[in-house]
Each structure stands twice: as structure tokens, then as C-alpha cells.
Amino acid sequence: MSVAERDGSQAAPAAGNILAVNNIEVVYDHVILVLKGVSLEVPAGGIVALLGANGAGKTTTLKAISNLLHSERGEVTKGSIEFDGQHVHSLSPNQLVRRGCIQVMEGRHCFGHLTIEENLLTGAFTRRDGKGAIAADLEVVYSYFPRLRERRDAMAGYTSGGEQQMCAIGRALMSRPKMILLDEPSMGLAPQIVEEIFEIVRTLNQKEGVSILLAEQNTFMALKYARYGYILENGRVVMDGDAKSLTENEDVKEFYLGIAEGKRKSFREGKHYKRRKRWLA
């Protein structure tokens, strides 16, 4: 039984967008301009991919949404971010978590000295609905991640990379989120484990109605599960569209998937093409 079903509500996505990022600029140390007019939308109950190479600005975009930039001397200097109908600029990361927006950081970031179950329970820290509800949600997490049930008493620092990534996503689910910002879930994992994790993410989206903004370098895998995608380059959105059209786009296939004219190419052989720039007023 899903969280939504236990609450007596439906997991079907609501109409409209749960997240709207409008023409934001992000500056670090009052000098370094990292994001330059980034706009994107995430529909309620949808999966949206944020694609691009390392350093394109994906993680910065997620941290701007979750208000985690200040710890790195960064700030949004222009534009607006609206989550679930409210501007987030004045909200702390803790307040955003309480409102249902939570980020799963790149690199998994489990508490290595705590057990898997203790890590999961830290995700419910902001909740005030009682031990019974938290215990019920813990069982839901274990139903999605059976491997975590088997390893529930193991120290997280001694588990595999895949198990730690599952733990990080499960911990986010324990907060009963409306939206998860998922940063590079495939990083450093074997292809079989990546496939398993993405299947679970899609199931969470379908059964729990959790919206997902997925920042990912693995373009092929991200577009396989997302419904819409944005491609970032040097802090700008240079292309966007539904997942099918991006997958079939010749430029995307050659530059990001290494495929040209039906043949797979190495990155070194990939040509530099002129990308359509998107200038936002």
C-alpha cells in the first residue's frame, strides 16, 4: 500500500506544474556567473531530466531549487523559483523539506557510522505524525528496496555503492516528499544496478505520485525514464523537448549518445555542431 493510499488520497498527478524555474542566474563568491537565464518546469507527478556534461550547471540548478547554495557562497541573483505555488527564495532548506521538496545529493552521502535503518529514519526527522505512521512508511520503503531490508542492521559505510544509493533515495521517501531532486544517481555504479535503481524511481513516481527532477550525465538512461528533458551547456539551457524527440534528435544522438548515422562513435570523433541557443528575456 502506498503512502497516498494510506492517507486516503490518490497518487494520480495533479494538474499544472509543481516546480517552475524562471530565468534564474546564479553567482558564486559575488563574481562567478554559473547559471545564465535557466528556465524549466516540472509537472506534478512527472519525471523531468536535466542533462549535460560535467560542469554544465546541473547540480547548481538543483541546489538553487533546494536553497543549498548559501553553504557554498552561492546565490540566485536574478529570476524566480516557485515550488508548489510558493516562491522559495525566503525559505530555508529545512522549510522546503517540510513542504515536500527534498534533494538526494550526488555521491549518495549516507551517514557511514549509522545502520541502514537508522539512516532511513533520519529522513523522517521533520515529521510530526507519530511513530506508527513512520514505521508504516519504513515498511513501504523496504517493499521498494528489499535489499535494504536484508541489510537493515549493517553500517551504511560498509555497504555497496548501489545499496547506499538505494538508502539515500529511501531516506528521501521517508520525508513523504512531493518532489525529489535526484542528482547523478548512476554515478559510479554498475549498469545493472543503475537499471534497477531507475526502475525503482519510475515505480515511486507511478505509485506514490512523487515528481522527479533528475540531473544526469547518462543521457540514454535518463531519457528512457523521463517524459521531458532539458539540456544544459555552460550554464544555459540550449535544448529542451519531450524525451522521444530528444532521443531522436541527430545532434543529441551524436554529441551525447555517441551515435551518428546509426553507428556508434567515440567522443573524440564527435563533431562540434552549432547548438540552438535559447535567450530568455
Contacts in CASP RR format, 6 or more apart in sequence:
PFRMAT RR
TARGET T0000
AUTHOR 0000-0000-0000
METHOD contacts of the structure
MODEL  1
MSVAERDGSQAAPAAGNILAVNNIEVVYDHVILVLKGVSLEVPAGGIVAL
LGANGAGKTTTLKAISNLLHSERGEVTKGSIEFDGQHVHSLSPNQLVRRG
CIQVMEGRHCFGHLTIEENLLTGAFTRRDGKGAIAADLEVVYSYFPRLRE
RRDAMAGYTSGGEQQMCAIGRALMSRPKMILLDEPSMGLAPQIVEEIFEI
VRTLNQKEGVSILLAEQNTFMALKYARYGYILENGRVVMDGDAKSLTENE
DVKEFYLGIAEGKRKSFREGKHYKRRKRWLA
1 140 0 8 1.000
2 11 0 8 1.000
2 140 0 8 1.000
2 207 0 8 1.000
2 208 0 8 1.000
3 137 0 8 1.000
3 140 0 8 1.000
3 176 0 8 1.000
3 208 0 8 1.000
4 10 0 8 1.000
4 11 0 8 1.000
4 208 0 8 1.000
4 209 0 8 1.000
5 11 0 8 1.000
6 133 0 8 1.000
6 136 0 8 1.000
11 206 0 8 1.000
11 207 0 8 1.000
11 208 0 8 1.000
11 209 0 8 1.000
12 209 0 8 1.000
13 43 0 8 1.000
13 44 0 8 1.000
13 45 0 8 1.000
13 46 0 8 1.000
13 209 0 8 1.000
13 211 0 8 1.000
14 44 0 8 1.000
14 45 0 8 1.000
15 44 0 8 1.000
16 43 0 8 1.000
16 44 0 8 1.000
17 41 0 8 1.000
17 42 0 8 1.000
17 43 0 8 1.000
17 44 0 8 1.000
18 42 0 8 1.000
18 43 0 8 1.000
18 44 0 8 1.000
18 45 0 8 1.000
18 83 0 8 1.000
18 84 0 8 1.000
18 178 0 8 1.000
18 179 0 8 1.000
18 211 0 8 1.000
19 40 0 8 1.000
19 41 0 8 1.000
19 42 0 8 1.000
19 65 0 8 1.000
19 81 0 8 1.000
19 82 0 8 1.000
19 83 0 8 1.000
19 84 0 8 1.000
19 101 0 8 1.000
19 179 0 8 1.000
19 211 0 8 1.000
19 213 0 8 1.000
20 41 0 8 1.000
20 80 0 8 1.000
20 81 0 8 1.000
20 82 0 8 1.000
21 38 0 8 1.000
21 39 0 8 1.000
21 40 0 8 1.000
21 41 0 8 1.000
21 61 0 8 1.000
21 64 0 8 1.000
21 65 0 8 1.000
21 80 0 8 1.000
21 81 0 8 1.000
21 82 0 8 1.000
22 39 0 8 1.000
22 79 0 8 1.000
22 80 0 8 1.000
22 81 0 8 1.000
22 82 0 8 1.000
23 37 0 8 1.000
23 38 0 8 1.000
23 39 0 8 1.000
23 78 0 8 1.000
23 79 0 8 1.000
23 80 0 8 1.000
23 280 0 8 1.000
23 281 0 8 1.000
24 35 0 8 1.000
24 37 0 8 1.000
24 38 0 8 1.000
24 39 0 8 1.000
24 64 0 8 1.000
24 76 0 8 1.000
24 78 0 8 1.000
24 79 0 8 1.000
24 80 0 8 1.000
24 81 0 8 1.000
25 33 0 8 1.000
25 35 0 8 1.000
25 36 0 8 1.000
25 37 0 8 1.000
25 38 0 8 1.000
25 76 0 8 1.000
25 77 0 8 1.000
25 78 0 8 1.000
25 79 0 8 1.000
26 33 0 8 1.000
26 34 0 8 1.000
26 35 0 8 1.000
26 60 0 8 1.000
26 61 0 8 1.000
26 64 0 8 1.000
26 69 0 8 1.000
26 74 0 8 1.000
26 75 0 8 1.000
26 76 0 8 1.000
26 77 0 8 1.000
27 33 0 8 1.000
27 34 0 8 1.000
27 74 0 8 1.000
27 75 0 8 1.000
27 77 0 8 1.000
28 34 0 8 1.000
28 72 0 8 1.000
28 73 0 8 1.000
28 74 0 8 1.000
29 73 0 8 1.000
29 74 0 8 1.000
34 57 0 8 1.000
34 60 0 8 1.000
34 235 0 8 1.000
35 57 0 8 1.000
35 60 0 8 1.000
35 61 0 8 1.000
35 64 0 8 1.000
35 235 0 8 1.000
35 236 0 8 1.000
36 234 0 8 1.000
36 235 0 8 1.000
36 236 0 8 1.000
37 78 0 8 1.000
37 79 0 8 1.000
37 236 0 8 1.000
37 237 0 8 1.000
37 280 0 8 1.000
38 61 0 8 1.000
38 232 0 8 1.000
38 235 0 8 1.000
38 236 0 8 1.000
38 237 0 8 1.000
39 237 0 8 1.000
39 280 0 8 1.000
40 48 0 8 1.000
40 50 0 8 1.000
40 61 0 8 1.000
40 230 0 8 1.000
40 237 0 8 1.000
40 240 0 8 1.000
41 48 0 8 1.000
42 48 0 8 1.000
42 179 0 8 1.000
42 211 0 8 1.000
42 212 0 8 1.000
42 213 0 8 1.000
43 211 0 8 1.000
43 228 0 8 1.000
44 178 0 8 1.000
44 211 0 8 1.000
45 205 0 8 1.000
45 209 0 8 1.000
45 210 0 8 1.000
45 211 0 8 1.000
46 205 0 8 1.000
46 211 0 8 1.000
46 212 0 8 1.000
46 227 0 8 1.000
47 201 0 8 1.000
47 202 0 8 1.000
47 205 0 8 1.000
47 211 0 8 1.000
47 212 0 8 1.000
47 214 0 8 1.000
47 225 0 8 1.000
47 226 0 8 1.000
47 227 0 8 1.000
48 212 0 8 1.000
48 213 0 8 1.000
48 214 0 8 1.000
48 226 0 8 1.000
48 227 0 8 1.000
48 228 0 8 1.000
48 229 0 8 1.000
48 230 0 8 1.000
49 214 0 8 1.000
49 215 0 8 1.000
49 216 0 8 1.000
49 222 0 8 1.000
49 223 0 8 1.000
49 225 0 8 1.000
49 226 0 8 1.000
49 228 0 8 1.000
49 229 0 8 1.000
49 230 0 8 1.000
49 243 0 8 1.000
50 58 0 8 1.000
50 61 0 8 1.000
50 62 0 8 1.000
50 213 0 8 1.000
50 214 0 8 1.000
50 215 0 8 1.000
50 216 0 8 1.000
50 229 0 8 1.000
50 230 0 8 1.000
50 232 0 8 1.000
51 58 0 8 1.000
51 216 0 8 1.000
51 217 0 8 1.000
51 219 0 8 1.000
51 222 0 8 1.000
51 223 0 8 1.000
51 229 0 8 1.000
51 230 0 8 1.000
51 231 0 8 1.000
51 232 0 8 1.000
51 246 0 8 1.000
51 256 0 8 1.000
52 58 0 8 1.000
52 217 0 8 1.000
52 219 0 8 1.000
52 231 0 8 1.000
52 232 0 8 1.000
52 233 0 8 1.000
52 256 0 8 1.000
53 217 0 8 1.000
53 233 0 8 1.000
54 217 0 8 1.000
56 232 0 8 1.000
56 233 0 8 1.000
56 234 0 8 1.000
56 235 0 8 1.000
57 232 0 8 1.000
57 235 0 8 1.000
58 183 0 8 1.000
58 184 0 8 1.000
58 215 0 8 1.000
58 216 0 8 1.000
58 232 0 8 1.000
59 106 0 8 1.000
59 183 0 8 1.000
59 184 0 8 1.000
59 215 0 8 1.000
60 69 0 8 1.000
60 235 0 8 1.000
61 215 0 8 1.000
61 232 0 8 1.000
62 103 0 8 1.000
62 181 0 8 1.000
62 183 0 8 1.000
62 213 0 8 1.000
62 215 0 8 1.000
63 69 0 8 1.000
63 72 0 8 1.000
63 103 0 8 1.000
64 76 0 8 1.000
64 81 0 8 1.000
65 81 0 8 1.000
65 83 0 8 1.000
65 88 0 8 1.000
65 101 0 8 1.000
65 103 0 8 1.000
65 181 0 8 1.000
65 213 0 8 1.000
66 93 0 8 1.000
66 96 0 8 1.000
66 101 0 8 1.000
66 102 0 8 1.000
66 103 0 8 1.000
66 181 0 8 1.000
67 88 0 8 1.000
67 89 0 8 1.000
67 91 0 8 1.000
67 92 0 8 1.000
67 93 0 8 1.000
67 96 0 8 1.000
68 93 0 8 1.000
68 103 0 8 1.000
69 75 0 8 1.000
69 76 0 8 1.000
76 89 0 8 1.000
80 87 0 8 1.000
80 89 0 8 1.000
81 87 0 8 1.000
81 88 0 8 1.000
81 89 0 8 1.000
82 88 0 8 1.000
83 96 0 8 1.000
83 99 0 8 1.000
83 101 0 8 1.000
83 179 0 8 1.000
84 99 0 8 1.000
84 100 0 8 1.000
84 101 0 8 1.000
84 178 0 8 1.000
84 179 0 8 1.000
86 99 0 8 1.000
88 96 0 8 1.000
88 101 0 8 1.000
91 99 0 8 1.000
94 126 0 8 1.000
96 102 0 8 1.000
97 126 0 8 1.000
97 175 0 8 1.000
97 177 0 8 1.000
98 126 0 8 1.000
99 178 0 8 1.000
100 175 0 8 1.000
100 176 0 8 1.000
100 177 0 8 1.000
100 178 0 8 1.000
100 179 0 8 1.000
101 177 0 8 1.000
101 178 0 8 1.000
101 179 0 8 1.000
101 181 0 8 1.000
102 172 0 8 1.000
102 175 0 8 1.000
102 177 0 8 1.000
102 179 0 8 1.000
102 180 0 8 1.000
102 181 0 8 1.000
103 172 0 8 1.000
103 180 0 8 1.000
103 181 0 8 1.000
103 182 0 8 1.000
103 183 0 8 1.000
104 168 0 8 1.000
104 169 0 8 1.000
104 172 0 8 1.000
104 180 0 8 1.000
104 181 0 8 1.000
104 182 0 8 1.000
104 183 0 8 1.000
104 185 0 8 1.000
105 168 0 8 1.000
105 183 0 8 1.000
106 183 0 8 1.000
106 184 0 8 1.000
106 187 0 8 1.000
106 215 0 8 1.000
107 183 0 8 1.000
107 184 0 8 1.000
107 187 0 8 1.000
108 161 0 8 1.000
108 162 0 8 1.000
108 164 0 8 1.000
108 165 0 8 1.000
108 167 0 8 1.000
108 168 0 8 1.000
109 168 0 8 1.000
110 119 0 8 1.000
110 156 0 8 1.000
110 157 0 8 1.000
110 159 0 8 1.000
110 164 0 8 1.000
110 167 0 8 1.000
110 168 0 8 1.000
110 171 0 8 1.000
111 118 0 8 1.000
111 119 0 8 1.000
111 122 0 8 1.000
111 156 0 8 1.000
112 119 0 8 1.000
112 155 0 8 1.000
112 156 0 8 1.000
112 157 0 8 1.000
112 158 0 8 1.000
113 155 0 8 1.000
113 156 0 8 1.000
113 157 0 8 1.000
114 122 0 8 1.000
114 155 0 8 1.000
114 156 0 8 1.000
115 152 0 8 1.000
115 153 0 8 1.000
115 154 0 8 1.000
115 155 0 8 1.000
115 156 0 8 1.000
116 148 0 8 1.000
116 151 0 8 1.000
116 152 0 8 1.000
116 153 0 8 1.000
116 154 0 8 1.000
116 156 0 8 1.000
116 159 0 8 1.000
116 163 0 8 1.000
116 167 0 8 1.000
117 138 0 8 1.000
117 152 0 8 1.000
117 153 0 8 1.000
119 156 0 8 1.000
119 167 0 8 1.000
119 171 0 8 1.000
120 138 0 8 1.000
120 141 0 8 1.000
120 148 0 8 1.000
120 167 0 8 1.000
120 170 0 8 1.000
120 171 0 8 1.000
120 174 0 8 1.000
121 134 0 8 1.000
121 138 0 8 1.000
121 174 0 8 1.000
122 171 0 8 1.000
122 174 0 8 1.000
123 171 0 8 1.000
123 172 0 8 1.000
123 174 0 8 1.000
123 175 0 8 1.000
124 134 0 8 1.000
124 137 0 8 1.000
124 174 0 8 1.000
124 175 0 8 1.000
126 175 0 8 1.000
127 133 0 8 1.000
127 134 0 8 1.000
127 175 0 8 1.000
127 176 0 8 1.000
134 174 0 8 1.000
137 173 0 8 1.000
137 174 0 8 1.000
137 176 0 8 1.000
138 174 0 8 1.000
140 173 0 8 1.000
141 148 0 8 1.000
141 170 0 8 1.000
141 173 0 8 1.000
141 174 0 8 1.000
142 148 0 8 1.000
142 149 0 8 1.000
142 152 0 8 1.000
144 170 0 8 1.000
144 173 0 8 1.000
144 200 0 8 1.000
144 203 0 8 1.000
144 204 0 8 1.000
145 166 0 8 1.000
145 167 0 8 1.000
145 169 0 8 1.000
145 170 0 8 1.000
145 200 0 8 1.000
147 163 0 8 1.000
147 166 0 8 1.000
148 163 0 8 1.000
148 166 0 8 1.000
148 167 0 8 1.000
148 170 0 8 1.000
151 159 0 8 1.000
151 163 0 8 1.000
156 164 0 8 1.000
156 167 0 8 1.000
157 164 0 8 1.000
159 167 0 8 1.000
161 188 0 8 1.000
161 189 0 8 1.000
161 193 0 8 1.000
162 189 0 8 1.000
162 193 0 8 1.000
162 197 0 8 1.000
165 185 0 8 1.000
165 189 0 8 1.000
165 193 0 8 1.000
165 197 0 8 1.000
166 197 0 8 1.000
166 200 0 8 1.000
169 180 0 8 1.000
169 182 0 8 1.000
169 185 0 8 1.000
169 197 0 8 1.000
169 200 0 8 1.000
169 201 0 8 1.000
169 204 0 8 1.000
172 180 0 8 1.000
173 180 0 8 1.000
173 204 0 8 1.000
173 208 0 8 1.000
173 210 0 8 1.000
177 210 0 8 1.000
178 210 0 8 1.000
178 211 0 8 1.000
179 210 0 8 1.000
179 211 0 8 1.000
179 212 0 8 1.000
179 213 0 8 1.000
180 204 0 8 1.000
180 210 0 8 1.000
180 211 0 8 1.000
180 212 0 8 1.000
180 213 0 8 1.000
181 213 0 8 1.000
181 215 0 8 1.000
182 201 0 8 1.000
182 212 0 8 1.000
182 213 0 8 1.000
182 214 0 8 1.000
182 215 0 8 1.000
183 215 0 8 1.000
184 215 0 8 1.000
184 216 0 8 1.000
184 217 0 8 1.000
185 194 0 8 1.000
185 197 0 8 1.000
185 198 0 8 1.000
185 201 0 8 1.000
185 214 0 8 1.000
185 216 0 8 1.000
186 194 0 8 1.000
186 197 0 8 1.000
186 198 0 8 1.000
186 216 0 8 1.000
186 217 0 8 1.000
186 218 0 8 1.000
186 221 0 8 1.000
187 217 0 8 1.000
189 197 0 8 1.000
194 218 0 8 1.000
194 221 0 8 1.000
195 221 0 8 1.000
198 221 0 8 1.000
198 224 0 8 1.000
198 225 0 8 1.000
201 212 0 8 1.000
201 214 0 8 1.000
201 225 0 8 1.000
202 225 0 8 1.000
204 210 0 8 1.000
204 212 0 8 1.000
205 211 0 8 1.000
205 212 0 8 1.000
212 226 0 8 1.000
214 222 0 8 1.000
214 225 0 8 1.000
214 226 0 8 1.000
216 222 0 8 1.000
219 252 0 8 1.000
219 256 0 8 1.000
219 257 0 8 1.000
220 247 0 8 1.000
220 257 0 8 1.000
222 229 0 8 1.000
223 229 0 8 1.000
223 243 0 8 1.000
223 246 0 8 1.000
223 247 0 8 1.000
224 243 0 8 1.000
226 243 0 8 1.000
227 242 0 8 1.000
227 243 0 8 1.000
228 240 0 8 1.000
228 241 0 8 1.000
228 242 0 8 1.000
228 243 0 8 1.000
229 240 0 8 1.000
229 241 0 8 1.000
229 242 0 8 1.000
229 243 0 8 1.000
229 246 0 8 1.000
230 237 0 8 1.000
230 239 0 8 1.000
230 240 0 8 1.000
230 241 0 8 1.000
231 237 0 8 1.000
231 238 0 8 1.000
231 239 0 8 1.000
231 240 0 8 1.000
231 246 0 8 1.000
231 252 0 8 1.000
231 256 0 8 1.000
232 238 0 8 1.000
233 275 0 8 1.000
236 277 0 8 1.000
236 278 0 8 1.000
237 278 0 8 1.000
238 275 0 8 1.000
238 276 0 8 1.000
238 277 0 8 1.000
238 278 0 8 1.000
239 246 0 8 1.000
239 249 0 8 1.000
239 251 0 8 1.000
239 252 0 8 1.000
239 275 0 8 1.000
239 276 0 8 1.000
239 278 0 8 1.000
240 246 0 8 1.000
240 278 0 8 1.000
246 252 0 8 1.000
247 253 0 8 1.000
247 257 0 8 1.000
250 260 0 8 1.000
251 273 0 8 1.000
251 275 0 8 1.000
253 259 0 8 1.000
253 260 0 8 1.000
253 262 0 8 1.000
254 260 0 8 1.000
254 265 0 8 1.000
254 270 0 8 1.000
254 271 0 8 1.000
254 273 0 8 1.000
255 270 0 8 1.000
255 273 0 8 1.000
258 264 0 8 1.000
258 265 0 8 1.000
258 266 0 8 1.000
258 267 0 8 1.000
258 270 0 8 1.000
259 265 0 8 1.000
260 270 0 8 1.000
260 271 0 8 1.000
END
